[in-house]
Amino acid sequence: MAEKKGDNHAESETEDKVDIANVDTRTAEGDIDSVDVAKTVSDDDVEDDAREVEELERQPLVNAKTHTATDFTDVGLWPVEIDHEIRAMLVRQESAAVQHLDHEFKEVARPGTKTKGDVRKLTKNWFFRDLRNGEKSLRTWMVYSPSREALFCFCCRLFSTGLSSFSADVGFTNWWKLNPKVYEHEASTSHAQAFLKWKELEIRLAERKVIDKVEQELIEKETKKWREILARLLDIVRFLAKQNLALRGH
């Protein structure tokens, strides 16, 4: 008897979890329209159906693979291994979101010395490069991590496999050697290759936005259609239940 009770309980739980995707939609829209239920369904029933549809829409869709609490605005908190999905998301986010130009940078004493005033700190000026015409150009690749208090290279962190301090997990913190390390890094071959890959992916993602917009419109149109079908199916089930009729054909 206990085993039979357990089976009944399992069947009850199965019935409660309605899988909309598995509803047999072989009945065409014309067939659904052919069932005249408008005269037998009250306004209260329609409101109940709408509430049920809204309740289904509110159920969150969670992707277990990408669900994470990582703060991607801090490069020092990024995962060591960055897959393509995360890389694309960070490129869409753009490096400006993780630069922290206006952060209050702390002074750091040079290790191994007690000389008064022998301290260094990062300044905002290092985020800009002086051009030959006297103008300043923003180093879009340079980003700062508040948690690690270190500098990183945005594109090298995403694409490069080199051994530069700017792409390492701990970042660059040797402020008294910013000159020449910054110039050496942005002139390196590995940085140039990573920068090129960054811009190529940025262009591909920008072109993809146009395609995604069209696809999104099609998805929304299809979603609206199936919501209407679902509402009609619910009306049919309510009508058959009120008339005490079986859920089957003739």
N, C-alpha and C positions, 0 to 999 in steps of 0.2 A: 504493500500500500504506500509506503514511504517513497519508493521509486516512482510510482505512478503520480504521486503528488508533485514530485520534483519535475517530471516531464510536463505536467500541466502548467507549472510555474514557468518553465522555460518557454513553453508555447505562448504564454501570456506576455512575457517580456518581448518575444519576437514580434507579436502583433502590435505592441506599443511602439516599436521602432519602425516607423513607416519609411521605407526607402523609396523616395519619389522617383529616383532614376530607374527603378525596376518596375514601375507601373506600366502595364501593357497598354501602349498607345497605338496599337494597331487600328483602333477605331479612328477613322479620319475625323477631321474637324467637322466635316459635313454630317457625319454620323452622330457626333455629339450634339450638334445643333438640332438634329432631327428629334431628339428627346425633348418633349415639351414639358419643362418643369417650372417655367416662369410663373404659371398660375398657381402652383401648389407650394412655392417657397415664399415665406414671409420676409419682411424687411429685417427682422431679427436674425433670421438664418443667414442672410447676406452679410450682415455685420459680423456674425460669428465666423463666417468663412474668411472674411477679410482679416480678422484678428488672428486666425490660425495661420494664414499665409504670412502675415507680418512676423509671427512668432518663429516660423521656419526661417525667414530671412535674417532674423536677429541672431541665429545660431552662428558662433564664430567658426571660421575655417582656419585652422592652425596647421602650418607646415612644420612638422617636427624637425625637419632637417635644417631649416633656416631660422627657427625660433631661437633667439638668443638675447641676452641682456647686455651684450657688449656695447660700450659707448663708442660708436664709430667717429665721433667728433674729436676723439683723443687718439692720435696715432700710436701712442705708447701702450694703448689697451687693445690694439688690433691683435687677432690671433696670429701665431707664428706662421702657420700654413694658411694662405689665402686662396680659396678656390675661385673659379671663374664667376660664379654668381655674386659673391661678395665683392670681387674686383670690379665688376660692372656697376654694382650699386655705389661703390666709392667714387668711381669715375663720374657717374651721374651727379653725385653729391658735390663734386668739384673740390679742389684743394683749398679754396678760400674758407670752406667750412671748418677746416682743421688747422689753419695757420696760426690763429690766436695772436694776431699782430699787436693787439692792445693789452696783452697780458702784462702783469707787473713782474718782470723778470728779477730774480733774486741775485744778489752778489755772492760769488763763490771764492773762497780763499784758495790760493794755489797750494796744493799739497806739498809737504816737505819743507815749508818755509814759514817763518813767524814774522817776516818783515812787515811792518805796519804799512798799510795801504796797498799791499801786494794782493789785490783782489780784482776780479774781473766779473763782468756780467754781460749777458746778451742784450743787445739794444735793437730797437725797431729798424735802425738804419741798415742792419745786415740783411734785411729782407728785400732791399732794393739794390739794384746794380747800376753803377754810373755809366752812362753811354758817352760816346765820343762827342756828341753834340751838346753835352751838358745836362741832358734830361736823365731822369731816373726811371728804371724799368723794374717792375715787381718780379721778384724771383718766385714764380708760382710753384716751383718744386719744393721750396723750403717751408716746412711745417714744424710747429712746436708742440711738444707734449707737456701739458701742465702736471700730469701725474708723475712723469719721469724727469721733468725739468731738463729736457734734452731736445736737440734738433734732429729732424729726420728729413730724408728726401722722399717726397710723395711718390714719384714715379719709380724710384729704385726700390722702395718698400713694396711696391705692387708687382714689379716686373723683373728686377735685377736679382741675379744670384751671386753678385760680387761680394767682396769682403770689406766694403767701405763701412766706416762707422756710421754714416748717414742712413744706411740700410740695415744695420744690425738691430737686434732686439732692444738694446739699451740706449741706442742713439748716440749722438755726439754731444759731449758736455765740456770739452777742453776749450773753454772760452778764450784763454790766452793764446790759442793757436788757430783762432778763426781765420786769421791771415797767416798762412796761405791756404789752409785746408779747404775753405769754401771754394776758392778759385780752382784749386786742384781737382776738386770733386766735379764741378760743373764742366770742366774741360776734359774729363775722363771719358774713355770710349764706352765703358759700361753705363755711365749716366746718359750719354747721348743715345745709346740704343734703347734704354728704358724710357727716356723722354719721347722717342719716336713711337714706341709701342703705345704709350699713353695717349698721344694725340691721334694715332690711327684708330684706337678703340673709341675714343671720344667722338670721332667723325662717324664711325659705324653706328654708334648708339644714337647719335643725332639723326641720322638717316632712317634709322629703325623707328623712331618716334612717329613718323608719318604713317608707316605701315601699321604700327600698333594702334594708332587712333582709328583707322578704318576697321581693324579687327575688333576693337573695343565697341564700336558702334554696332557691328554685327552681333556681338555677344549680348549687348543690351537688348537688341531687337529680339533675339532668340529667347532670352530670359523672360521678356515681357509676354511672349507668346505662350511659353510653358506655364507662367503664372496664371494666365487666363484659362488654360486647359485644366490646371489643378483646381481652380475655383469651380469650374463646371463639374469636374469629377466629384468634388465634395458636395455640390448641390444634388447630383444624381444619387450619391450614397445616402444623403439625408432623406431624399424623397422615397427611396426604396425602403429605408428603415421605418419611416412613418407609415408606409403602406404595408409593412411587414412582408415585403417581397424578397425573394432570393437574389443574391448577387450573381446571376448567371443569365445566359441567353435562353431563347425559347427552344 
